[in-house]
Structure formats: structure tokens, C-alpha cells
Amino acid sequence: MKKEVPLAITFISGFLLIVALFIPHEPFGSLQERFNDWYIIVSGFTLILGVDSLILYHWRKIKRKEKEAPYSIILISTFVIVLAWGIYSGVKYGNPFAPASSFLRYFYTYMFVPLQATMFSLLAFFIASAAYRAFRARGLNATLLLISAGIVMLGRVPKGEEAAPYFIGITLILLAIVSVLEGVSRVEVYEKIIFFGLAVVSIIAIFPAAWFLKFNLPRLADWVMNVPQLGAKRGLFIGIWLGAIAMAIRIILGIERTYLK
Amino acid sequence: MREFFERISKIDRRIIYLLVFIGVTIPLLTRKGFEFKPLQEVETAYNFIESLPEGSNVLVSIDYDAASMPELQPLLEVMLRHLFRRNLKVIMLGHWPLGLPLGQIALEKIAKEMGRKYGEDYVFLGYRPGIAAVILNIGKEIRGVFDVDYRGIYLDSLPIMRNVHNYSDIALLIGFEAGSVGDFWVQFAQARFNQKIILTSTAVVTPDLYPYYQAKQIVGLIGGLRGAADYEILVKKKGFAYAGMTAQTIIHIIIVALILIGNIGYLAMRRVR
């Protein structure tokens, strides 16, 4: 019974909602609305469950006197203070954030917001460091990703088109130098021709490439965003949603039962 | 020479952090900005708001929190200013409970600055759990989910809400998105009720929303700090986002330069090996 009842509820709810979508007449017409109301009520209770498990988790840590217990004490006491003050302000003024100079608003504005914003702003440092380490021309795919990233990063900021010609110029000069060095070290004549040819092409391409980027970089960045990026995204989304539909059918039919564990 | 290439392929992360720190702080302190042309998707959003008749209702959804505040808060303020200047009515709600006070703070600040009155020119409804259910229920009757505002005042006693029942009474919905709530707005409010939507988002989320803009499911898309700066230019009130764009430009140039240097070192070392 422990499994059968939840499975039956899932099957009936899922089946009725699908029927309600295709038959918008009574008795099915109002079903979706009613289910939505229930869903809102259940969602409210999930918040309570979340609070319950969070508090229990930290309470156990305090009881066991674990190493991180002081942090758990801070968490629980902050939770109690904020909750108590919120209820007090809510009852007294009809709004947890009233009056404008209240403790809760002060706490939110000067503690919670800076803490959360600081955590997120650290990402700028990590991303810069990670981009430097990860964007290496290790193969064709990595090189394509590298080029696209460069185009979008410079093409989407003001003055990016003015910096881009220098970057492309330096890149092509370096490519020419590397090609010459490679060509010198090769023994076969055809290999020498390929590498010296590449060096010549790189030098010739400097000015046209720089000119093209100076006048077309924002458009190129838009093209990357609107064509390859969107194409890949659409493909991904279609795949994700097909997977979601398949998973929903499996759950409704009771084939997928991991949510019961 | 080998040592030099090895060194540039493995720059100490503390040097990178220092470069990022300098690249962000100096432009923000000096507040020097570059001139640039707004993106087309931002201009479309701006023009749509300009085309709305005075007195139209605009639903604003706060779906972000303090982590995305630097990108979305300046935009929220400048958009609210624009809405009030156009004499549009603002109905604010949200699906991120921890971010909602940011919306409330901005709304109170801009309303006070523009001399707008609560209950007549704007209203703050607050939060209800269950994103999809809330969005769907607004399509039938907004009182089904929000019978009272955030202070417990019945909607019928607020002049602004007397004639607002569902999406057909809302001329435009503006979603401030740092996650996936924008998808819900499009999938339910637009697809089912044909609601006109402008989505504004953090730069990370923006690529996910482009398909909706290209398919004309949303009437405008304002992405990241660049979008906010574009909007500030359009409303002719340059502020934090515009100043922030200089910092972003410098950081992007630093990152591209670092990537280039890293690759020179990497390719040279590979050749040596």
C-alpha cells in the first residue's frame, strides 16, 4: 500500500491533467484550475518541509558538537531572529518590512544583499582565471569554441571592435612565426611548402582581417549569437523536452519510481 | 625562451585576480563611459513601451535575487522610471521570494522620486508559491492567487486593481529573470493567453531567451549589463549600468588578452615538447 497509493495518485493526477488540456469542457474544464490551487497549497508546504530539514540538519550538528557547530548556531539563531521579527512586524504593521527603518529591512539591505552579491561577484575572478586556463587550442572543437568566445566577448562590448584588430594582428603574426619555425624544422619539401605557405597567408591576411573585424565585429557577434548559438540551443531544448515528455510518461505509468524513495 | 613560454602558459592566478580587480575598480571609480549604439532587441523593447497608451497596466515580475542585483537592479530602476514617466500603471509581483524586497525597495524609491501614489499608480502584490500555477491562474482571475496585496489590503479596494482581472487587462509583462521563470512566462502567459512580454535577464540567461525573441514570442529582450546600459542611453539617463559597461569592456579585453597569451605559451611549449 505504501507504494500503490502514491502510484495511483500520480497516475490519476497526470492522466486527468492531460485529459483536461484536450477537453476544456465540464467536468474536466475546471479540473486544471482546481489542481493548480492544490499545487499552490502543496508548494507552500514544501517550504515548511525545507525549513524543517534545514533546521534538523543543523540541530543535529550542534547536538553532536561537530567542528562546524558554531556555524550551525549562527544559522539557527539568525533564522529564529529573522522569523520572529518578520512575524512581529507582519502582525503589528501588516508588512514584515515596515517601517522603512525596521530591523528586517536593515538586515536584508546591509547583511543579506552584500553577502549574496559578494559570493556571486567572486565569479568574475574565477571566470577570468578559468577562461585563461581552459580556452586552449587543443583541437579543432576547442579552437572553434575559443574563436567564438573571442568574437562574442569583444563584439558585445563597446570599443570591442577597436581592440579586435590588434588581437587578430598579433594572433596572425604569431601564427606566421610558428609556421616559419615549423617549416624550418621539417625535412619533407611538401611540408616545408605547406608551413611557409601558411606563414605567407597569415601575413597577407593581417590587414583584411583587421579591417573586417573593425567594421563588422558587432555584426559577427550577433551572427554567432543568432545562428550557430541559437541552432545549438534549439537542438538542445528539443532534446531536453523530448526527454522530459518521456520521463513524464514513465512517471505517470509508474515505470519510473525513483521519486518514491 | 622556453622558461618564458612556460611562464606565460601558467600565469599565477593571483596576478589574474589583481588584473580583474584593477580592471573593475578603476572604471567604476572614474565613471568614464564609452559611446555606443543600443542593441536592436533593446530598442524594440523601448519602442514597445513608448507605443503603449497612457494608463495601461504593466505587470512587473521580480525573478532574481541579490546575486544578480548588479546587472538587473539598475535596469529595474531605469525601466520603472520610464514606465512612470509614460504614466503607465505598475503591478509588481515575483517568483523569487528572496529577491522580492529588491523590487519593493526599487518601486518605493522610484515612485517617491516620480511622485506616484500607492494603490493608484502602482501596487506591490508580493509572492505566492508555485510558479506555473500562479502564472496560469492569473490568466483566469488574478484574485484567484492574489486576493490581497502584500499588506493584506483587498485588491478590490485598490483603484489600480479594480478593473484588472487577467492578462487581457495587462498591456505588457516585464520579467526580470536570473533563472528559468522567463520560460514559464513565455510557455504559459504568452503561448496560452497571448500576453505581450519583454524579458530582461542576466547575461548568463540571455542566450536561453534568444529563441523566444527570434520566434517573436516576446516583444523585446534586454540582456545583461549591456542591455541595461543600452536602456539607460535610450531613456537619456546614464547611470550605474552605463558606467559598468566600461569595466565590463576592460575585463573582456583582459580576458581575451590572457587567453591569447595563454595560447601562445601553450602552443610554443607543445612545439618544444
Interface residues (C-beta under 8 A of the other chain):
Chain A: Q32 E33 N36 D37 Y39 I40 V42 S43 G44 T46 L47 G94 N95 F97 A98 A100 R105 Y108 T109 F112 V113 P114 L115 Q116 A117 M119 F120 S121 A124 F125 I127 A128 S129 A131 Y132 R133 F135 R136 A137 L146 A149 G150 M153 L154 R156 V157 P158 K159 G160 A163 F167 I170 T171 L174 V178 L181 E182 M225 N226 Q229 L230 K233 R234 F237
Chain B: I11 R13 I16 Y17 L19 V20 F21 V24 F34 E35 F36 D65 A66 A67 S68 M69 P70 L98 P101 L102 Q104 I105 E108 R128 P129 G130 A132 A133 V134 L136 N137 K140 G144 V145 Y150 R151 G152 P207 D208 Y210 P211 Q214 R226 M245 T246 Q248 T249 I251 H252 I253 I254 I255 V256 A257 L258 I259 L260 I261 G262 N263 I264 Y266 L267 A268 R271
